[in-house]
Amino acid sequence: MKILHTSDWHLGHTLYNYDRSQEQQAFLEQLSRIVAEEKPDAMVVSGDIYHYSTPSATTQKMYTDGMLEIHRACPEMAIVVTAGNHDSSSKLEIDSNLWNHFGVKVVGNIERNQEEVNLGKHIVEVRDKEGELKGYIIAVPHVYPQNFPMLDTETPREERQARFFQALQDEVEKINTDELPVVLMAHLSIEGSDRTGHDETAGGIEYVPISSMGEGYDYLALGHIHCPQDIKGNGRHARYCGTPLPVNFDETYPHSVSIIEVRRHEAPQIRTVEIENPMPLVTLPKEAVTFEEAIKLLEEYPDDKPAYIRLNVLIKDYLAPDCNERASGAVKGKKCKYCYIKSNREKQASDDRARHISIQEMQEMSPLEIAKLYYQEAEGEEMDEELCALMDAAVQRVREKNNLR
């Protein structure tokens, strides 16, 4: 079975108040062309279709038009879409019956019928244009670990998530008499995954061991983490396909969709097709320099080269009040757009550790970074790894509690 794996489209995302619909439209058009060339048996979209749970009408129309074009590019291809933590699960499912007519299966939430969980909702058969069964896709939307349903009275609350994933795979095992390939979809964070560039303040991150995903899948199509990567473990193969477009300036890796050849009980064959961004995110320069040096580079940036620009500035004391005004003025008449200044403070001597942190800097820092900075200034040494891990775990517990409210 050949599948196209993509996720984390974040349609409707804006960057420092700049509209990004042109880039997002360009991605959907590229995706349609990739589908036409590859002719997959199925395309799986593992969550975060939208960036906001209440997308604008324009963004929803872009999604609808894009999906219809993708369907036209390969009408026999099955399309399976699951909700991510940025999506509204109920709103994503509103048109699910209509989408079924175009070969699109939308799974936004876990359905309960009179206390019974409808496991069949999450199991999708993939067939070719002759109607021959090619394999199965198990579609699981984003659900916080504590909100997974209780399938039996004996399973402890903390094990409900793992029990749910295994129950679905057990159901497929019962009907998979021809030993066809099985693809499992999930939107969460696997322990040990590379979270480079990922903003952990948006929507929270739940860390799940690969063993909790159960046994029975041949490929695990993951969404949520934006850095593309393979994750091996538990005798199966899992992958984050990553974002097709960068969501912030720290996502400096290539962005792509993944093409997967899946066979039962074999390691899947994986390759990527890179997505071209007509408006790349550029940090100028890569190594921090003084503001005057950075503004000179911005002034010299080619007039006809589209890009979002952030300036990488080394600060000894403070930035001048008119720095943003000067940077905005430097891009007038150019196709690039100035976003903000990334401030890098010069290291202070040990007897002069205390320093002022601007509001902008504070907003860009994670709770763990703030805690490490405070510890360094208070104790005169770096926070050790064990304490960092405890602090990080405490932050995650607070976020999970907030998500319950």
N, C-alpha and C positions, 0 to 999 in steps of 0.2 A: 504494500500500500504506500502510495506516495502522498505526502502531505506538505502543505505550506504552513509554517508556524510563524505567527506574528502576534504581537501584543502591545499594550501600552502606547496606543496611538495618541491619547491625550488631546483629542480634537477640541478646539475652543480655547486651548492654552494661549495666553498672551505673555509676552516677555517685556517686562518693564513698561507696560501699557501699550506696547506695539502689537497690532493685530498680526497673527501668523497664519491666517486662513489661506493665503497664497501658497505658503510652503506645505500646509496640510493637504490642500487640493493637489499640489504637485505630487505628493507622496501617493495619494489614492490613485492618481493616473498612472504612476509608475507601477503600483501594485497590480492594477488591471492589466498592464502590459506583461508583467511577470507571469501572471496567471495564464494569459493567452499563450505564452511561450512554453511554460512548464507543463500545463494541463494536469494539475494534481488531481488525485481522487478526492481530496478534501483540503479545505483551508480552515485552520483553527485560530481563533482570536482569543487569547487567554487574558481577557480583562482590561480595564481602564480604556474603554473606547473613548470616553469623554474625560476631560480634565475636571469639569465641574459636574456635580450631581444634578444641576438644573441648567443644562446647556441652552444656549439661545436658539431661536427658531432657525436662524441662518446656519448654525453649526449642525443642527439636526438634519436640515435639508442637505447639507454637504455630505453627511454620513449616508443618508438614504440614497442620494444620487450616486455616490461612490460605490455602495454595495450593489446597486442595480447594474452598474457598469461592470463590476467584477463578475457578477453572475452571467452577464451577457458574454463576457470573455471566455467562459467555460461553463455552459449551462448544465452539463452533467456533473459538475463538481459540487460536493456537499460543502456547506459552510456552517461552522459551529462557533457561536459567539457566547462567551460567558461574561458576567459582570465582574468588575474589579472593585477595589475599595473606593475609587473615585466616582464610580457610577452609582446611579440610583437603580437598584435591582428591580423595583416595581415599574419604574418608567421604561426601563430597557425592555421589559416583557410586554408592555402594552400592545404592541403590534406583532407579537410573536405568532399568532395564528395566521396573520396576513403574510408574514415572512416565510412561513412554511411552504407557501405556494411557489416560492422562488428558491427552494432548496436550502433555506437558511434556518437553522435551529438556534433559538435564543434561550439561554438558561440564565435567569437572573437570581433565582433564589431556590431554596429547598422547599418543596411542596409537601404539606401534611394534609391528608384526607382523614378526618375523624381520628386524629392521633396516630394514624398510620403514615409512614413516610413513603412517598411515591418514588422509589428508586428507579423505576423505569423511565422517568422523566430525564434522567441524566445519562441514559445509554442510547447512543445513536449508531444505527447501522449505516455503513458506507457501501454503496453499490456503484458499479460502473454503468455506462449508458445502456448496456444489454440487461441490466438488472441483476448481474451476478454480485454476490456478497464479497466485498474486498477486506472488510475488517470492522472493528468497533472503536468508537470514541466515547470515553467516559468524561462527561462535561460537568465539572464542579466549579461553581462561582465562588467569589470571595465570601468567606464567612469567618467571623472571629472565633477562635478556638472554643471559647466558653459558650458559643451559641449553636454549636452543632447539636442535632437532635439525639435523643436517647433512644437507641434501637432496642435495647433490652435493659432490664432493671439491674443487671449484674455489672454493667460497665461503669467504672468510676467516671465522674464528670471530666477529669483531666484526660481521659482516654477516649472520649467520644469522637474526637476528630479522626484519630487513627482507626477506630472501629467503623466509622462511616466510609472512609476510603476503602477499607478492606471488604466491607459488605458489598459495595458496588462491583469490585473486581470479582468477588465470589459469584455475584449474579451473572456477570458476563461469562465466567468459567462454565456455568451450567448450560449456556446456550451455544458456546463456542466449540461445537463438536468437530469442526473442520480445522481447528488450530490456526485460526486467522490472527493477524496482528492486532494488538490492543494499544490504543493511545489514551493516556490519562491527562486531563487538563486540570491545572490548579493555579490559583493566584495567591501566592504567599511567599515567605522568605525561608529558604532552606538554610539550616545552620552551616556556617563555613563558606557561604557564597560571597563573591566579591561585590561589595556595595559601593564601589568607587563612583563618586559623583552623585549618589542617590540622596535625595533630601528626605531624611528620616522623620522630619517634623510634619510631613503631609500624610495624614491617614494612618500613621503608626506602622510599625513593622513587627510581625509576629514570627518568632524564630522556631522553625519546625525541623526536627531531625529527619533525614531522608528515610529512616526506617519507619516513620509514622505514615508514609505514603503507601505502605502495604506491599503485597506481592501479587503479581498478575499482569502488570503492564509491560509493554516492550519499549515504550517511549513516554517520558513524562514531559509534556509541553507546558512549561512554566511561564508565568507572567508576574510582574510586580517589581522585580529588580531590573534596573535599566541597563546594566552592563552585560553584554552578551557573553555567555560562558557555558561550558559543559560541566555537569556535576555527576560524578560517578559514585556509585555506592549501592549497597543493598542488592547487588546482582543485576541491576537494571541501569538504564541510561536516562538521565534527566538533563534538560537544557533550558536556560533563559535565552530567548531570542533577542531580548533587549528592545529598546525603543527605536522606531524607524527614524525619528527626528530627535535631536537633543532637547531636553527640557531646561537645562541650565548650562552655564559656561564650563562647569567641571566635568561634564560628560564628553570628554575629549576623544573617546574611542570611536572606531567606525560604527556606523549604524546600518542595519540590514534587516532582511527577513531570512528565515531558514528554510531550506528544502530538505526534507527528511524521507529517506527510503526505509520503510519499516517492515521487517519480517519477524515472524513468531520465534521467540527464544533466540534471537540473534542480535548482536550489537547493531543499532541503526547506522545507516550511512548519512552523514550530515555535510551539507555545504551551505554557503551563504550567498545571497545576492545583495550587494550594497545599494543603499538608497542615496541618491544624490540630493543634497539640500541646496536649493537655489539661494538661500540666505544663511550661510554658515555663521556660527558663533565664534568670534575671534577674540583672544586675549592679546593685548598689544602693550608691551612685548611679553614674551614668555617669562623672562626673568624681570623682577621688579627694578624700576629705575626711578629717578626723580620725576616729579610732575612735569617740569619743563622739558625733560627729555621725552617723556611720554606724549605730551601735547604736540611736540614737533613731529613725532612718528604719525600721530593722528592727522596732522595737517598734510603730511606727505602721502597719506594713504590714497591709492588710486581713486579718482572721481567716479569711474564707471564700474567699480567692483562692489557688488552688494555684500553686506555683512552686518551683523550686530557686533558692536565693539564694546569691550570693557577695557579700561586702562589699568595696568598693573603698576602701581605706584609705591615707592619706598618713602616712608614718612619718618622724619626725625622728630619733629615736634607736633605740627598740625598742618592741615591743608588750608589754603587761602579760601575765604568765603566765596570767591567768584570762580572757583575751579570748575564746577559743573557748567556754569554759564560759558566759560571759555571753551570747554570741550564741546558743548552743543554748537557753539559758533564755528568750531573747526570743521564740522561735517556739513555745514550749509552748502547746498549745491552738489553734494556727493550722494551716491546711492547707498552708502553705509549709514547705519544708525547708531548713535552713541547711547549706551545704556547706563553705565555707572563706573565708579572708580573702586577697584579692589585695593584696599589699604593694607600695606605691610609695614609694621613698625620695626625700626631698628632695634636690635637687642640692647637691652640696658645692662649696665654693670650690676653685679650682685648687690651692691649697697644702695642701688637706686632702681629697685625692681618695679615699684608702683608706677603706673602710667594711666593716662586717661583713655577710655575706650568710647568711641563715638556711638551714637544710637544705631547708625547704619552698620557699623562693625558688629555690634551686639546682635542685631537682627540676622546677620549672616552666620553667626556662630551657633553650634549645637549646644544643648545643655552640658554635654560631657566636655566640650572644649572650654566652656566657661568655668566648669568645676576644676579642670586641669590648670587653667590659668590662675585661678584663685589659690589653688594648692601650691603652685610654684612660687607665688608671691608671698604666701603665708609661711611656707616651710623652707623656702630656698632651694628646693630640689624638685625633680620631676615626679609626678604621681606614678607609683609602680603599677604593673600590669594587673595584678590581682585587685587592687583598689579601683582601677579603671573599669574592670569587668563588673565589680559590685555596683559601682555608680551607674553603669550602663543598664544593668538589670533593673535597678530601682527606677530609672527613667521609663523603661518599657512597662513596668507594672503600673506606674501612674497613668501612662497613656492608655493602657488596657482598661483601667478603671473609668477613665474619662469616656472611652468609647461605649461603655455600658450605660452611661447616663443619657 
